[in-house]
Amino acid sequence: MRYRVETQEAVALVEGGRTGRPAVDTLRPGEIISAWMNVLPVGEVESGRADADVDCLFYVVSGLARAVVGARECAGAAGDSFVVLADEAYSVSNAGNSELRVLEMQLSRRLARLEGYPDTCSDGGPTRRNEE
């Protein structure tokens, strides 16, 4: 299931996370074009492609995620984030035993590319495993 989230609600979800690491510059919420909450039951996969003129920042709100972005694969838990750059294909799957909630924020494309975003998703697995 996927539903739209208001920009201020998205910022509040990120700021209210247990890690205290904001996924976007919350002082400039105007950078967020749109925000969506993706809710995936156990074993479900969501896939797509970022539009040509936006970068997508995914923030794991709860659960365990496995993401494939282009040729890169990584795992994340609550508080982790990963980036899908403009026109890049991706898939996100629920890798845990409970519902996965991932906030997707579509942002204006940055010339700085990946280096301009916090990306805590790791191919070695999430550092926080207390969500399950």
CYANA upper distance limits for C-alpha pairs under 8 A (distance plus 0.5 A):
  1 MET  CA     38 ASN  CA      6.46
  1 MET  CA     39 VAL  CA      5.70
  1 MET  CA     40 LEU  CA      7.08
  2 ARG  CA     36 TRP  CA      7.04
  2 ARG  CA     37 MET  CA      6.07
  2 ARG  CA     38 ASN  CA      5.01
  2 ARG  CA     39 VAL  CA      6.69
  3 TYR  CA     36 TRP  CA      5.99
  3 TYR  CA     37 MET  CA      5.91
  3 TYR  CA     38 ASN  CA      7.31
  4 ARG  CA     34 SER  CA      8.25
  4 ARG  CA     35 ALA  CA      6.45
  4 ARG  CA     36 TRP  CA      4.85
  4 ARG  CA     37 MET  CA      6.77
  5 VAL  CA      9 GLU  CA      6.87
  5 VAL  CA     10 ALA  CA      6.81
  5 VAL  CA     34 SER  CA      8.14
  5 VAL  CA     35 ALA  CA      5.70
  5 VAL  CA     36 TRP  CA      5.67
  5 VAL  CA     37 MET  CA      6.90
  6 GLU  CA     10 ALA  CA      6.79
  6 GLU  CA     34 SER  CA      7.98
  6 GLU  CA     35 ALA  CA      7.00
  7 THR  CA     11 VAL  CA      6.81
  7 THR  CA     29 PRO  CA      7.45
  7 THR  CA     32 ILE  CA      7.11
  7 THR  CA     34 SER  CA      7.19
  7 THR  CA     35 ALA  CA      6.75
  8 GLN  CA     12 ALA  CA      6.62
  8 GLN  CA     29 PRO  CA      7.89
  9 GLU  CA     13 LEU  CA      6.65
 10 ALA  CA     14 VAL  CA      6.86
 10 ALA  CA     35 ALA  CA      7.10
 10 ALA  CA    103 LEU  CA      7.85
 10 ALA  CA    105 MET  CA      8.36
 11 VAL  CA     15 GLU  CA      6.54
 11 VAL  CA     26 THR  CA      6.79
 11 VAL  CA     29 PRO  CA      7.60
 12 ALA  CA     16 GLY  CA      6.26
 13 LEU  CA     17 GLY  CA      6.79
 13 LEU  CA     61 VAL  CA      8.06
 14 VAL  CA     20 GLY  CA      8.32
 14 VAL  CA     21 ARG  CA      8.13
 14 VAL  CA     22 PRO  CA      6.11
 14 VAL  CA     23 ALA  CA      7.02
 14 VAL  CA     59 TYR  CA      8.04
 14 VAL  CA     61 VAL  CA      8.26
 14 VAL  CA     79 GLY  CA      8.42
 15 GLU  CA     20 GLY  CA      6.68
 15 GLU  CA     21 ARG  CA      7.78
 15 GLU  CA     22 PRO  CA      6.28
 15 GLU  CA     26 THR  CA      8.40
 16 GLY  CA     20 GLY  CA      7.48
 17 GLY  CA     21 ARG  CA      8.03
 17 GLY  CA     61 VAL  CA      7.74
 17 GLY  CA     78 ALA  CA      8.22
 17 GLY  CA     79 GLY  CA      6.68
 18 ARG  CA     78 ALA  CA      8.37
 18 ARG  CA     79 GLY  CA      7.26
 19 THR  CA     79 GLY  CA      6.13
 20 GLY  CA     79 GLY  CA      8.38
 21 ARG  CA     79 GLY  CA      7.57
 22 PRO  CA     26 THR  CA      7.44
 23 ALA  CA     57 LEU  CA      7.95
 23 ALA  CA     59 TYR  CA      7.10
 23 ALA  CA     81 SER  CA      6.93
 23 ALA  CA    117 TYR  CA      8.23
 23 ALA  CA    118 PRO  CA      6.72
 24 VAL  CA     29 PRO  CA      8.40
 24 VAL  CA    117 TYR  CA      7.94
 24 VAL  CA    118 PRO  CA      8.14
 25 ASP  CA     29 PRO  CA      7.43
 31 GLU  CA    107 LEU  CA      6.18
 31 GLU  CA    108 SER  CA      6.87
 32 ILE  CA    105 MET  CA      6.74
 32 ILE  CA    106 GLN  CA      6.36
 32 ILE  CA    107 LEU  CA      5.34
 32 ILE  CA    108 SER  CA      7.77
 33 ILE  CA    105 MET  CA      7.92
 33 ILE  CA    106 GLN  CA      5.95
 33 ILE  CA    107 LEU  CA      5.88
 33 ILE  CA    108 SER  CA      7.36
 34 SER  CA    105 MET  CA      6.48
 34 SER  CA    106 GLN  CA      5.81
 34 SER  CA    107 LEU  CA      7.91
 35 ALA  CA    103 LEU  CA      7.55
 35 ALA  CA    104 GLU  CA      6.06
 35 ALA  CA    105 MET  CA      4.91
 35 ALA  CA    106 GLN  CA      6.65
 36 TRP  CA    103 LEU  CA      6.34
 36 TRP  CA    104 GLU  CA      5.55
 36 TRP  CA    105 MET  CA      7.00
 37 MET  CA    101 ARG  CA      7.30
 37 MET  CA    102 VAL  CA      6.39
 37 MET  CA    103 LEU  CA      5.10
 37 MET  CA    104 GLU  CA      6.65
 38 ASN  CA    100 LEU  CA      8.42
 38 ASN  CA    101 ARG  CA      6.20
 38 ASN  CA    102 VAL  CA      5.63
 38 ASN  CA    103 LEU  CA      6.67
 38 ASN  CA    104 GLU  CA      7.70
 39 VAL  CA     99 GLU  CA      7.45
 39 VAL  CA    100 LEU  CA      6.21
 39 VAL  CA    101 ARG  CA      5.19
 39 VAL  CA    102 VAL  CA      7.11
 40 LEU  CA     44 GLU  CA      6.09
 40 LEU  CA     45 VAL  CA      7.60
 40 LEU  CA     46 GLU  CA      8.21
 40 LEU  CA     93 SER  CA      8.00
 40 LEU  CA     94 ASN  CA      6.75
 40 LEU  CA     99 GLU  CA      6.35
 40 LEU  CA    100 LEU  CA      5.56
 40 LEU  CA    101 ARG  CA      7.02
 41 PRO  CA     94 ASN  CA      7.33
 41 PRO  CA     98 SER  CA      7.45
 41 PRO  CA     99 GLU  CA      5.23
 41 PRO  CA    100 LEU  CA      6.85
 42 VAL  CA     94 ASN  CA      6.05
 42 VAL  CA     95 ALA  CA      7.69
 42 VAL  CA     96 GLY  CA      7.00
 42 VAL  CA     97 ASN  CA      6.42
 42 VAL  CA     98 SER  CA      6.37
 42 VAL  CA     99 GLU  CA      6.34
 42 VAL  CA    100 LEU  CA      7.89
 43 GLY  CA     93 SER  CA      7.23
 43 GLY  CA     94 ASN  CA      5.82
 43 GLY  CA     95 ALA  CA      7.16
 43 GLY  CA     96 GLY  CA      8.34
 44 GLU  CA     93 SER  CA      6.24
 44 GLU  CA     94 ASN  CA      6.25
 45 VAL  CA     91 SER  CA      7.23
 45 VAL  CA     92 VAL  CA      6.14
 45 VAL  CA     93 SER  CA      4.68
 45 VAL  CA     94 ASN  CA      7.08
 46 GLU  CA     91 SER  CA      6.04
 46 GLU  CA     92 VAL  CA      5.75
 46 GLU  CA     93 SER  CA      6.79
 47 SER  CA     89 ALA  CA      8.18
 47 SER  CA     90 TYR  CA      6.09
 47 SER  CA     91 SER  CA      4.46
 47 SER  CA     92 VAL  CA      6.72
 48 GLY  CA     89 ALA  CA      6.35
 48 GLY  CA     90 TYR  CA      6.08
 48 GLY  CA     91 SER  CA      6.93
 49 ARG  CA     87 ASP  CA      6.50
 49 ARG  CA     88 GLU  CA      5.99
 49 ARG  CA     89 ALA  CA      4.68
 49 ARG  CA     90 TYR  CA      6.46
 50 ALA  CA     54 VAL  CA      7.08
 50 ALA  CA     55 ASP  CA      7.05
 50 ALA  CA     56 CYS  CA      7.00
 50 ALA  CA     84 VAL  CA      7.17
 50 ALA  CA     85 LEU  CA      7.26
 50 ALA  CA     86 ALA  CA      5.79
 50 ALA  CA     87 ASP  CA      5.30
 50 ALA  CA     88 GLU  CA      6.05
 50 ALA  CA     89 ALA  CA      7.06
 50 ALA  CA     90 TYR  CA      8.47
 51 ASP  CA     55 ASP  CA      8.06
 51 ASP  CA     86 ALA  CA      6.24
 51 ASP  CA     87 ASP  CA      5.71
 51 ASP  CA     88 GLU  CA      8.49
 52 ALA  CA     86 ALA  CA      5.40
 52 ALA  CA     87 ASP  CA      5.06
 53 ASP  CA     86 ALA  CA      6.39
 53 ASP  CA     87 ASP  CA      8.13
 53 ASP  CA    108 SER  CA      7.31
 53 ASP  CA    109 ARG  CA      6.26
 54 VAL  CA     85 LEU  CA      7.75
 54 VAL  CA     86 ALA  CA      5.62
 54 VAL  CA     87 ASP  CA      8.37
 54 VAL  CA    106 GLN  CA      6.64
 54 VAL  CA    107 LEU  CA      5.97
 54 VAL  CA    108 SER  CA      5.43
 54 VAL  CA    109 ARG  CA      5.13
 55 ASP  CA     83 VAL  CA      7.78
 55 ASP  CA     84 VAL  CA      6.43
 55 ASP  CA     85 LEU  CA      5.03
 55 ASP  CA     86 ALA  CA      5.24
 55 ASP  CA    106 GLN  CA      6.40
 55 ASP  CA    107 LEU  CA      5.75
 55 ASP  CA    108 SER  CA      6.74
 55 ASP  CA    109 ARG  CA      5.63
 55 ASP  CA    110 ARG  CA      7.97
 56 CYS  CA     83 VAL  CA      6.35
 56 CYS  CA     84 VAL  CA      5.52
 56 CYS  CA     85 LEU  CA      6.75
 56 CYS  CA     86 ALA  CA      7.91
 56 CYS  CA    104 GLU  CA      7.03
 56 CYS  CA    105 MET  CA      6.06
 56 CYS  CA    106 GLN  CA      5.03
 56 CYS  CA    107 LEU  CA      6.50
 57 LEU  CA     81 SER  CA      7.40
 57 LEU  CA     82 PHE  CA      6.43
 57 LEU  CA     83 VAL  CA      5.14
 57 LEU  CA     84 VAL  CA      6.82
 57 LEU  CA    104 GLU  CA      6.33
 57 LEU  CA    105 MET  CA      5.66
 57 LEU  CA    106 GLN  CA      6.98
 57 LEU  CA    107 LEU  CA      7.93
 58 PHE  CA     81 SER  CA      5.90
 58 PHE  CA     82 PHE  CA      5.84
 58 PHE  CA     83 VAL  CA      6.72
 58 PHE  CA     84 VAL  CA      8.33
 58 PHE  CA    102 VAL  CA      6.89
 58 PHE  CA    103 LEU  CA      6.05
 58 PHE  CA    104 GLU  CA      5.01
 58 PHE  CA    105 MET  CA      6.78
 59 TYR  CA     78 ALA  CA      8.30
 59 TYR  CA     79 GLY  CA      7.19
 59 TYR  CA     80 ASP  CA      6.46
 59 TYR  CA     81 SER  CA      4.83
 59 TYR  CA     82 PHE  CA      7.24
 59 TYR  CA    102 VAL  CA      6.08
 59 TYR  CA    103 LEU  CA      5.52
 59 TYR  CA    104 GLU  CA      7.00
 60 VAL  CA     64 LEU  CA      8.27
 60 VAL  CA     65 ALA  CA      7.85
 60 VAL  CA     76 GLY  CA      7.46
 60 VAL  CA     77 ALA  CA      6.55
 60 VAL  CA     78 ALA  CA      5.31
 60 VAL  CA     79 GLY  CA      6.18
 60 VAL  CA     80 ASP  CA      6.07
 60 VAL  CA     81 SER  CA      6.63
 60 VAL  CA    100 LEU  CA      8.37
 60 VAL  CA    101 ARG  CA      6.74
 60 VAL  CA    102 VAL  CA      4.99
 60 VAL  CA    103 LEU  CA      6.80
 61 VAL  CA     77 ALA  CA      8.37
 61 VAL  CA     78 ALA  CA      5.46
 61 VAL  CA     79 GLY  CA      6.81
 61 VAL  CA    100 LEU  CA      8.28
 61 VAL  CA    101 ARG  CA      5.85
 61 VAL  CA    102 VAL  CA      5.97
 61 VAL  CA    103 LEU  CA      7.11
 62 SER  CA     77 ALA  CA      7.31
 62 SER  CA     78 ALA  CA      5.25
 62 SER  CA     79 GLY  CA      8.45
 62 SER  CA     99 GLU  CA      8.16
 62 SER  CA    100 LEU  CA      6.20
 62 SER  CA    101 ARG  CA      5.70
 62 SER  CA    102 VAL  CA      7.65
 62 SER  CA    131 GLU  CA      7.24
 63 GLY  CA     77 ALA  CA      6.47
 63 GLY  CA     78 ALA  CA      6.69
 63 GLY  CA     94 ASN  CA      8.09
 63 GLY  CA     96 GLY  CA      6.81
 63 GLY  CA     98 SER  CA      6.82
 63 GLY  CA     99 GLU  CA      6.65
 63 GLY  CA    100 LEU  CA      5.02
 63 GLY  CA    101 ARG  CA      7.02
 63 GLY  CA    131 GLU  CA      6.06
 63 GLY  CA    132 GLU  CA      7.13
 64 LEU  CA     75 ALA  CA      7.89
 64 LEU  CA     76 GLY  CA      6.37
 64 LEU  CA     77 ALA  CA      5.19
 64 LEU  CA     78 ALA  CA      7.62
 64 LEU  CA     94 ASN  CA      6.64
 64 LEU  CA     95 ALA  CA      5.82
 64 LEU  CA     96 GLY  CA      5.48
 64 LEU  CA    100 LEU  CA      6.83
 64 LEU  CA    126 PRO  CA      8.45
 64 LEU  CA    131 GLU  CA      7.70
 64 LEU  CA    132 GLU  CA      8.22
 65 ALA  CA     75 ALA  CA      6.12
 65 ALA  CA     76 GLY  CA      5.60
 65 ALA  CA     77 ALA  CA      6.75
 65 ALA  CA     92 VAL  CA      7.08
 65 ALA  CA     93 SER  CA      6.23
 65 ALA  CA     94 ASN  CA      5.53
 65 ALA  CA     95 ALA  CA      5.69
 65 ALA  CA     96 GLY  CA      7.65
 65 ALA  CA    100 LEU  CA      7.47
 66 ARG  CA     73 GLU  CA      7.84
 66 ARG  CA     74 CYS  CA      6.35
 66 ARG  CA     75 ALA  CA      5.01
 66 ARG  CA     76 GLY  CA      6.96
 66 ARG  CA     92 VAL  CA      6.22
 66 ARG  CA     93 SER  CA      5.69
 66 ARG  CA     94 ASN  CA      6.93
 66 ARG  CA     95 ALA  CA      6.28
 67 ALA  CA     73 GLU  CA      6.16
 67 ALA  CA     74 CYS  CA      5.82
 67 ALA  CA     75 ALA  CA      6.67
 67 ALA  CA     76 GLY  CA      8.36
 67 ALA  CA     90 TYR  CA      7.69
 67 ALA  CA     91 SER  CA      6.20
 67 ALA  CA     92 VAL  CA      4.96
 67 ALA  CA     93 SER  CA      6.90
 68 VAL  CA     72 ARG  CA      6.16
 68 VAL  CA     73 GLU  CA      4.86
 68 VAL  CA     74 CYS  CA      7.02
 68 VAL  CA     90 TYR  CA      5.97
 68 VAL  CA     91 SER  CA      5.74
 68 VAL  CA     92 VAL  CA      7.03
 69 VAL  CA     73 GLU  CA      6.80
 69 VAL  CA     84 VAL  CA      6.90
 69 VAL  CA     88 GLU  CA      7.62
 69 VAL  CA     89 ALA  CA      6.60
 69 VAL  CA     90 TYR  CA      4.93
 69 VAL  CA     91 SER  CA      7.18
 70 GLY  CA     88 GLU  CA      6.79
 70 GLY  CA     89 ALA  CA      6.16
 70 GLY  CA     90 TYR  CA      6.74
 73 GLU  CA    123 ASP  CA      6.49
 74 CYS  CA    121 CYS  CA      6.13
 74 CYS  CA    122 SER  CA      5.37
 74 CYS  CA    123 ASP  CA      4.59
 74 CYS  CA    124 GLY  CA      7.72
 74 CYS  CA    125 GLY  CA      7.19
 75 ALA  CA    121 CYS  CA      6.21
 75 ALA  CA    122 SER  CA      6.06
 75 ALA  CA    123 ASP  CA      6.43
 75 ALA  CA    124 GLY  CA      7.69
 75 ALA  CA    125 GLY  CA      5.18
 75 ALA  CA    126 PRO  CA      5.99
 76 GLY  CA     80 ASP  CA      5.95
 76 GLY  CA     81 SER  CA      7.74
 76 GLY  CA    120 THR  CA      8.17
 76 GLY  CA    121 CYS  CA      5.65
 76 GLY  CA    122 SER  CA      7.30
 76 GLY  CA    125 GLY  CA      6.94
 76 GLY  CA    126 PRO  CA      5.09
 76 GLY  CA    127 THR  CA      8.30
 77 ALA  CA    126 PRO  CA      5.93
 77 ALA  CA    127 THR  CA      7.97
 77 ALA  CA    128 ARG  CA      6.53
 77 ALA  CA    129 ARG  CA      7.27
 77 ALA  CA    131 GLU  CA      7.65
 78 ALA  CA    128 ARG  CA      7.88
 78 ALA  CA    131 GLU  CA      7.52
 80 ASP  CA    119 ASP  CA      7.92
 80 ASP  CA    120 THR  CA      5.77
 80 ASP  CA    121 CYS  CA      6.32
 80 ASP  CA    126 PRO  CA      8.27
 81 SER  CA    118 PRO  CA      7.44
 81 SER  CA    119 ASP  CA      5.80
 81 SER  CA    120 THR  CA      5.88
 81 SER  CA    121 CYS  CA      6.31
 82 PHE  CA    118 PRO  CA      7.87
 82 PHE  CA    119 ASP  CA      5.15
 82 PHE  CA    120 THR  CA      6.81
 82 PHE  CA    121 CYS  CA      6.02
 83 VAL  CA    114 LEU  CA      7.61
 83 VAL  CA    117 TYR  CA      7.77
 83 VAL  CA    119 ASP  CA      6.80
 84 VAL  CA     88 GLU  CA      6.56
 84 VAL  CA     89 ALA  CA      8.03
 84 VAL  CA     90 TYR  CA      7.49
 85 LEU  CA    109 ARG  CA      8.27
 85 LEU  CA    113 ARG  CA      7.75
 85 LEU  CA    114 LEU  CA      7.73
 86 ALA  CA    109 ARG  CA      7.20
 94 ASN  CA     99 GLU  CA      7.87
 94 ASN  CA    100 LEU  CA      6.25
 96 GLY  CA    100 LEU  CA      8.10
 96 GLY  CA    132 GLU  CA      7.33
 97 ASN  CA    132 GLU  CA      7.02
 98 SER  CA    132 GLU  CA      7.22
109 ARG  CA    113 ARG  CA      8.44
110 ARG  CA    116 GLY  CA      7.92
112 ALA  CA    116 GLY  CA      5.79
113 ARG  CA    117 TYR  CA      8.25
121 CYS  CA    125 GLY  CA      8.18
121 CYS  CA    126 PRO  CA      7.44
122 SER  CA    126 PRO  CA      6.88
